[in-house]
Every structure is written in structure tokens, then in C-alpha cells.
Amino acid sequence: MPHVVTMIEDTTDYAFRNAKASLEIEGQTLPTGSEELILKNLRGELSEEEFLQRALEIALSV
């Protein structure tokens, strides 16, 4: 089972890196703190409510 978890994490990280690169190609960047927040959400480490609250805090601080 650990192999499956590793594969899911690799796929998640790969997808995130691609999305981030697409933003950068367009001249956009992620706000400070949002990268780790997004990765935690993708890994299931945060509830949807907690993710949205923290995302709102980041958005309001920009």
C-alpha cells in the first residue's frame, strides 16, 4: 500500500508543479503561503472549511 500512496503524492505534486508553471508562463505567481496551503489541501490534510478560511486570509493580505 505505501507504493500507492507514493504514486498518488507524486501525481499530486506533478499536477501542482504543472499548474504553477502555467501561472508563471502567464506572468502570475502564487501569494506567499499559498503553495503550502494548496499542497496540504490536495493531500487531504485540511478540511475544506479550513482551506477556504486560510485561502481567504491570504487573499485579503495581498
Backbone hydrogen bonds in HBPLUS format (Angstrom, degrees):
<---DONOR---> <-ACCEPTOR-->    atom                        ^
c    i                          cat <-CA-CA->   ^        H-A-AA   ^      H-
h    n   atom  resd res      DA  || num        DHA   H-A  angle D-A-AA Bond
n    s   type  num  typ     dist DA aas  dist angle  dist       angle   num
A0004-VAL N   A0001-MET O   3.01 MM   3  5.32 124.1  2.34 106.8 120.1     1
A0005-VAL N   A0001-MET O   3.23 MM   4  6.62 159.3  2.27 155.5 161.0     2
A0006-THR N   A0002-PRO O   2.97 MM   4  6.20 161.1  2.00 151.6 156.5     3
A0007-MET N   A0003-HIS O   2.98 MM   4  6.20 153.6  2.05 144.0 151.2     4
A0008-ILE N   A0004-VAL O   2.95 MM   4  6.22 156.0  2.01 151.2 157.2     5
A0009-GLU N   A0005-VAL O   2.94 MM   4  6.18 162.9  1.97 152.5 157.1     6
A0010-ASP N   A0006-THR O   2.86 MM   4  6.05 158.1  1.91 148.5 154.9     7
A0011-THR N   A0007-MET O   2.94 MM   4  6.12 157.7  1.99 145.2 151.2     8
A0012-THR N   A0008-ILE O   2.88 MM   4  6.08 160.0  1.92 150.9 156.6     9
A0013-ASP N   A0009-GLU O   2.87 MM   4  6.04 166.8  1.89 152.5 156.1    10
A0014-TYR N   A0010-ASP O   2.88 MM   4  5.99 156.5  1.94 145.6 152.7    11
A0015-ALA N   A0011-THR O   2.91 MM   4  6.09 164.3  1.94 150.0 154.0    12
A0016-PHE N   A0012-THR O   2.93 MM   4  6.13 159.3  1.97 149.3 155.5    13
A0017-ARG N   A0013-ASP O   2.89 MM   4  6.09 165.3  1.92 150.8 154.7    14
A0018-ASN N   A0014-TYR O   3.00 MM   4  6.24 156.9  2.05 149.4 155.6    15
A0019-ALA N   A0015-ALA O   2.98 MM   4  6.22 159.7  2.02 149.3 154.7    16
A0020-LYS N   A0016-PHE O   2.86 MM   4  6.08 162.6  1.89 157.6 162.4    17
A0021-ALA N   A0017-ARG O   2.89 MM   4  6.05 156.2  1.95 145.6 152.3    18
A0022-SER N   A0018-ASN O   2.95 MM   4  6.17 152.5  2.03 146.5 153.8    19
A0023-LEU N   A0019-ALA O   3.10 MM   4  6.42 154.5  2.16 146.3 152.5    20
A0024-GLU N   A0020-LYS O   3.01 MM   4  6.31 158.4  2.05 148.4 154.4    21
A0025-ILE N   A0021-ALA O   2.89 MM   4  6.14 150.6  1.98 149.4 157.1    22
A0026-GLU N   A0022-SER O   3.23 MM   4  6.48 143.5  2.37 139.1 148.0    23
A0026-GLU N   A0023-LEU O   3.04 MM   3  5.15 124.9  2.36  96.9 111.2    24
A0028-GLN N   A0023-LEU O   2.86 MM   5  5.06 162.4  1.89 146.2 140.8    25
A0027-GLY N   A0024-GLU O   2.93 MM   3  4.85 157.0  1.98 102.0 108.3    26
A0034-SER N   A0031-PRO O   3.06 MM   3  5.62 162.7  2.09 134.2 138.8    27
A0037-LEU N   A0033-GLY O   3.41 MM   4  6.47 156.4  2.47 138.3 145.0    28
A0038-ILE N   A0034-SER O   2.84 MM   4  5.98 162.8  1.87 153.5 156.8    29
A0039-LEU N   A0035-GLU O   3.01 MM   4  6.27 165.8  2.03 153.4 157.3    30
A0040-LYS N   A0036-GLU O   2.93 MM   4  6.09 160.1  1.97 149.7 155.0    31
A0041-ASN N   A0037-LEU O   3.02 MM   4  6.26 153.3  2.10 145.1 152.6    32
A0042-LEU N   A0038-ILE O   2.88 MM   4  6.17 161.6  1.91 154.6 159.5    33
A0043-ARG N   A0039-LEU O   2.95 MM   4  6.13 145.2  2.08 145.2 154.5    34
A0045-GLU N   A0040-LYS O   2.86 MM   5  5.13 156.4  1.92 164.7 158.8    35
A0044-GLY N   A0041-ASN O   3.02 MM   3  5.11 156.0  2.08 104.2 111.7    36
A0051-PHE N   A0047-SER O   2.93 MM   4  6.17 163.0  1.96 154.2 159.1    37
A0052-LEU N   A0048-GLU O   2.93 MM   4  6.13 167.5  1.94 152.3 155.3    38
A0053-GLN N   A0049-GLU O   2.97 MM   4  6.14 158.6  2.01 148.6 154.6    39
A0054-ARG N   A0050-GLU O   3.01 MM   4  6.18 168.2  2.02 152.3 155.2    40
A0055-ALA N   A0051-PHE O   2.84 MM   4  5.99 158.5  1.88 152.5 159.6    41
A0056-LEU N   A0052-LEU O   2.92 MM   4  6.04 154.3  1.99 144.1 150.6    42
A0057-GLU N   A0053-GLN O   3.03 MM   4  6.33 155.9  2.09 145.7 152.2    43
A0058-ILE N   A0054-ARG O   2.97 MM   4  6.29 157.5  2.02 149.8 155.4    44
A0059-ALA N   A0055-ALA O   2.86 MM   4  6.10 163.0  1.89 150.3 155.4    45
A0060-LEU N   A0056-LEU O   2.90 MM   4  6.08 156.8  1.96 153.4 158.8    46
A0061-SER N   A0057-GLU O   3.16 MM   4  6.26 129.6  2.42 136.6 148.7    47
A0061-SER N   A0058-ILE O   3.11 MM   3  5.17 136.5  2.31  98.0 110.4    48
